Amino acid sequence: MSNFLYSTIGNVWDILNKRDCKGLAIVTGVAFAVFYIFFTGIITVSSIPIPEVIPVPYLHVITNGPIGKFPWIVAYLDRYSVFSMNLEAMVSTALISSLVGVNSALTLYRFRIVKKMRCNCPSGSPAFFSSIVPASLSVFACCGGGLLLTIFGAGLMSALMPYGILFSIISIIGLTAAMFISAHGINLTLRSVGKNLTKGSI
């Protein structure tokens, strides 16, 4: 088991060292993080201005509260825009966005080797699309504002909010599983045509 984990992580690392795969991982990871921040209401833009008693820009850090909820950063960016994020949201956003980026890079590499080797091998699409499901679930893990509130309504979001940490855990586990499945599939594909995953290959 430990050999499998070590081998798979090594494969992922080698793939991410390839320039185009690394670039795609960064771009998709950042893009997902930006989407997540606006969709869940971490950054909100209101039509009602912030009261004049609050100077802008203004940063407020809450340093006490329930475990996992602090520090809570609240930044008033201007009279209409507010950034609000707690520790739990910071960690889950970073992990989920990184895993989305890694899964995208693995899918790109899988498509490439299948195309170049012209082998009758699975392209990796099932693993990629299976990673979309946990990534989608993650939007229910945080904040309950933004477009999420507009689409699903206050009632549903209030009911789901207590399970936010559960959605985060499911998302991280699902994306990690998809990463291991993709990396293992790539290794099997290369073995089937007598290749090894090394720097400079394919």
N, C-alpha and C positions, 0 to 999 in steps of 0.2 A: 504493500500500500504506500509506504513512504517513498519507494523507488518510483512508483507511478506519479505521485505528487511532485517529486523533485524533477522528474523527466518532463512532465507537463508544464510546470512553471518555467523550466529552462527553455522549452519550445516557444512559449508565449514571449519570453524575454528576447529570444533570437528574432522572432517575427517583428516585435516592436522596435528592434534595432535597424530594421529596413526603413529607409527614408520615407517612402510613400505610405507604408503602413503606419509609421509613427505619426506622419502628418495627418492621416485620416483619423487616427485615434484622438489626436489633440483637437482637431476641428469638430468632430462629432461629439466629443466629450464636452467641449466648451459650448457648442450649440445646444446640447441637451440641458446643460446647467442654466443657460440664459432662458430657454423655454420654460424650464421648471420654476425658475425664480419669478417670472412674470405670470405663468399659468396658475401657480398656487397662491399668489398674492404676497410673496416675500417683498416684492416691490409693488406698491400700489400707487396709482395716479388718480386723484380725486378731483371732482369738479368744484368741491368746496374748499376754500383756502384754509390752511392751518392758522389758528389764532395768532394775532400779532404779538402776544406775550411770549411766544416761542421764537427765539432768534433762529434764522436759517442762513447757511447750513448749520445744523446742530446735531451733535452725537451724544447719545445717552446710553450708558451701559448698565444694565441691571445685574447685580452681582449676588443676589440671593433669591431663593425660591426652591421649587421642587427639583430633585436630582435630575440632571439631564436637560433642564429647561434654562439653566444659566451657565455661563454668562449669556444674557439676552441683549443683543445689539439693536438699538433703534436709532436710525439716522434720518433726520428730516433734511432731505436733499434740497428742496425749495418749498415754496408755499403750497405746492400741490402733490409732491412726491415724497413717499416715505419708504424706507428700507427697514424691515423688521425680521430678525432671524435669531433663533436660539441655538444652543450648542447641539441639540439633537438634530435640528434641521441642517446645520453646517456639516456635521459628520455624514449624515445620510446623503446629502446633496453631493458632497465630494466623492463618496464611495460609489454611488449609483452612476454618476456622470462618468467617472473613470472606467467603470465596468462596461458602460454603453460604448465608450470609445474603444476599449480593448476588443469587445465583441465585433465591432465594425471592422477593425483592422484584421482580425482573424478571418472574417468573411471575405474581405478583399483578397487576402492571401490564398484562401481556399479556391476562390474563383480563378485566380491566376494560375495556380498549379494544374487545375483541371483543364484549363484552356491550353496551356503550354504543352502539357503531356498528352493531350488528346486522349485521355483515358476515360473509360466508362465508369467514372466515380461520382458519387454524390457531390453536388456543388457546395454544400454547406448551408443552403437556404433554410432547411428545417431548423437547424440550430440557431440561425440568425433570427428567424421569425419567432422562435420560442423565447428568445431574449426580449422581444418586444413586449410580451405579455407582462413579465415582472417589471419592466421599465414603465409600462403604462400604469400598473398598480401603484407605483411610487408616488404618483401625483396626489393620491389620497392621504399621503403620510404627513403632510405639512400644511399648517396655517389655515386652510379652508377659505381662502379669499381669492381675489383676482378673477380670472376667467372661470376657474373651477366653481366659484360661488354662483356666477352668472348662469352657468350651464346646468348645474345640478340643484341649485336652490339651497336656501339656508337650512331647511328642515333636514334634508339628506346629509348635508355636510356636518350638521350638529350631531347627527346620529353616528357618523363615521369617525369623527375627530378622536374619540377615546381609543380607537384602534389604530391610530396613526403609526405608532412604533411597530405594531404587528405588520402593517403594510410595508414599512421600511425593511423589516427583517425578511419578509417573503421576497421582496424585490431583490435584495442583496444575495440571498441564497439562490434564487432563480437565475440571476445574471451570472453568478459564479459557476453554477452548474452548466449553463450554456457555454461559458468560456472553456471549461474543462472538456465538454463534449466536442466543441469545435477543434480545440488543440489536439485532442486524441484522434479525431477524424483526419486531421491534416497529417499526423504522424503515420496513420494507417495508409493513407493515400500515397505518401512518399515511399513507404516500405513496399507497397504493391508494385511500384515501378523501379525499385532498387535504388532509391535516392535517400539522402539524409538531410535533415534540416540543419544546415550550417551557414554561418555568415558568408555572403557572397554567392550562395546558391539560390537559383530561381528567384 
